[in-house]
Amino acid sequence: MSDQLTLAATKRTEFGKGYARRARAAGKIPAVLYGHGTDPVHVLLPGHETMMALKHSNALLTIELDGSSELAIAKDVQVEPVRRVIEHVDLLLVKKGEKITVDVPVHVTGESFAGTIHVVEHASLQLEAEATHLPESVEVSIEGLEEGAVVHAKDVVLPKGASLVTDGDATVVTISVPRGAGAEEEAAEEAPAAEATETAAE
């Protein structure tokens, strides 16, 4: 995603779980900025704006802090499992022209052959791409694929400028017939024949 999202950050002056809870109650999200050999900087981000920005996978963020701005992406987002609120964010500093490795979600499109299902073996692929042009997802088309078909990582069409880091032979999607489907069809075919046999015997 090349569109930049701006977040105004403030430096954290206190630490500890109690302070973090109070910060989140006040609508702030604790975060840390790191990368390029600099010392980590602990900050607070605006809660609502950060949650909206992180809805975009690999979003490029402009972090404004103390009168200056830095480009960053979220490398790790800790989410509270019950309420699904963001508890902490690790932000990696990036620069224009720099290439970085990121996990990109797989988005399946199309419909496989009638009677088959698809199973996603890899929900994301690791790609190397320019930090300011990171893809939000990669599309994998299963249109018309029949039972036994396999889509490998090397078969996926990558966004312009991106290269595959994941093993090319890794299985991304498989196509199969649901278990029991064949037996049910055979039973349905055998039933009329059995009824005909019983009728003849009578």
C-alpha positions in Angstrom: 0.0 0.0 0.0 1.6 3.3 -1.1 -0.8 5.7 0.5 0.7 7.2 3.7 -1.3 7.4 6.9 -0.2 10.0 9.4 -0.2 9.3 13.2 0.8 11.9 15.8 2.9 10.2 18.5 4.0 11.4 21.9 7.0 10.0 23.8 6.2 7.8 26.8 7.4 9.1 30.1 6.4 6.2 32.2 6.5 2.4 31.9 4.9 -0.7 33.4 1.6 -2.5 33.0 -0.3 -0.1 35.2 0.8 2.9 33.1 0.0 1.0 29.9 -3.5 0.2 31.1 -4.1 3.9 32.0 -2.8 5.0 28.6 -5.2 2.6 26.8 -8.1 3.8 29.0 -7.2 7.3 27.8 -7.5 6.2 24.2 -3.7 5.8 23.6 -1.8 2.7 22.3 1.8 2.1 23.6 4.3 1.5 20.8 8.0 1.3 20.1 9.9 2.7 17.1 13.0 0.8 16.1 15.3 0.2 13.1 18.3 1.6 11.1 20.6 1.0 14.1 18.9 3.6 16.3 17.9 3.2 19.9 14.3 2.1 20.4 11.9 5.0 21.1 8.8 4.3 23.2 5.8 6.3 22.2 2.0 6.6 22.6 -0.2 6.5 19.5 -3.8 7.8 19.1 -6.0 4.8 19.6 -8.8 5.2 17.1 -6.6 6.5 14.3 -4.1 3.7 14.8 -6.8 1.0 14.8 -8.2 2.4 11.5 -4.7 2.6 9.9 -3.8 -1.0 10.9 -6.9 -2.3 9.2 -4.7 -2.1 6.0 -2.1 -4.8 5.9 1.5 -3.5 5.6 0.3 0.1 5.7 3.0 2.8 5.3 2.7 5.1 8.3 4.1 8.6 8.8 4.9 9.0 12.5 5.1 12.6 13.6 7.1 13.0 16.8 8.7 16.1 18.3 8.4 18.2 15.2 9.9 15.6 12.8 8.4 12.7 10.9 9.5 9.1 10.2 8.2 6.5 7.9 7.4 3.1 9.5 5.4 -0.1 9.2 3.8 -2.2 11.9 5.9 -5.4 12.3 4.0 -6.8 15.3 0.6 -5.9 16.7 -0.4 -7.4 20.1 -4.2 -7.7 20.3 -6.2 -8.6 23.4 -7.9 -11.8 22.5 -11.4 -11.2 24.1 -12.1 -7.6 23.4 -9.9 -7.5 20.2 -8.3 -4.2 21.2 -4.7 -3.3 20.3 -2.5 -3.4 23.3 0.9 -2.7 21.8 2.5 -2.1 18.4 6.1 -2.6 17.2 7.0 -0.1 14.4 9.9 -0.6 12.1 11.5 2.5 10.6 11.8 2.4 6.8 13.1 4.7 4.1 12.1 5.4 0.5 13.9 3.0 -1.9 14.7 0.5 0.8 13.5 -3.1 0.3 12.2 -5.1 3.2 10.6 -8.5 3.8 7.0 -8.6 4.9 4.2 -11.2 5.3 1.5 -10.5 2.7 -2.0 -12.2 3.1 -3.2 -14.6 0.5 -6.6 -13.7 -1.0 -8.4 -16.5 -2.9 -10.6 -15.6 -5.9 -12.8 -17.6 -8.2 -14.6 -20.9 -7.8 -13.1 -24.3 -8.1 -14.8 -27.1 -10.1 -18.3 -28.1 -8.9 -18.2 -30.5 -6.0 -14.7 -29.5 -4.9 -13.5 -27.4 -2.0 -10.2 -25.5 -1.6 -7.9 -25.5 1.5 -5.5 -22.6 2.1 -2.2 -24.1 3.3 -0.4 -20.8 3.5 -2.5 -17.9 4.6 0.3 -15.5 3.8 3.5 -15.3 1.7 6.8 -13.6 2.5 7.7 -11.1 -0.1 10.5 -8.6 -0.5 9.3 -5.2 -1.8 10.1 -1.5 -1.6 9.1 -0.2 1.8 7.0 2.6 0.3 5.1 0.3 -2.1 4.2 -2.7 0.0 1.3 -4.9 -1.2 -1.7 -5.4 1.0 -2.4 -8.9 -0.4 -1.7 -11.3 -3.2 -4.5 -12.9 -5.2 -4.7 -16.6 -6.0 -7.3 -17.6 -8.6 -8.8 -21.1 -8.2 -11.3 -20.6 -11.0 -12.2 -23.9 -12.6 -9.5 -25.9 -10.8 -10.3 -29.6 -10.4 -9.7 -32.2 -7.7 -6.0 -32.7 -7.0 -4.9 -29.3 -8.3 -2.2 -27.6 -6.2 -1.1 -23.9 -6.3 2.5 -23.5 -5.3 4.1 -20.2 -4.1 6.0 -20.0 -7.3 2.7 -20.1 -9.3 1.4 -16.9 -7.6 1.4 -13.7 -9.7 3.3 -11.2 -7.6 2.7 -7.4 -7.5 5.1 -5.4 -9.6 8.4 -4.9 -7.9 7.9 -7.7 -5.4 10.0 -10.9 -5.2 9.2 -14.2 -3.4 11.0 -15.0 -0.2 8.8 -18.0 0.7 10.0 -21.4 -0.7 8.6 -21.5 -4.3 7.6 -25.2 -3.8 5.5 -24.4 -0.7 1.9 -25.3 -1.2 -0.5 -22.4 -1.0 -3.9 -23.8 -2.0 -5.1 -27.4 -2.6 -8.3 -28.5 -4.3 -10.1 -31.6 -3.2 -13.5 -33.3 -2.9 -15.0 -33.2 0.6 -14.6 -36.4 2.6 -17.8 -38.5 2.4 -19.1 -36.8 -0.7 -18.2 -39.8 -2.9 -19.7 -42.3 -0.5 -22.9 -40.3 -0.3 -23.2 -40.2 -4.1 -22.6 -44.0 -4.3 -25.2 -44.6 -1.7 -27.7 -42.4 -3.5 -27.1 -44.3 -6.7 -27.3 -47.7 -5.0 -30.6 -47.0 -3.3 -32.9 -47.1 -6.4 -31.2 -50.3 -7.5 -31.8 -51.9 -4.1 -35.4 -50.8 -4.1 -35.9 -52.3 -7.6 -34.4 -55.6 -6.4 -36.8 -55.7 -3.4 -39.8 -55.0 -5.7 -38.8 -57.8 -8.1 -38.4 -60.3 -5.2 -41.9 -59.5 -4.0 
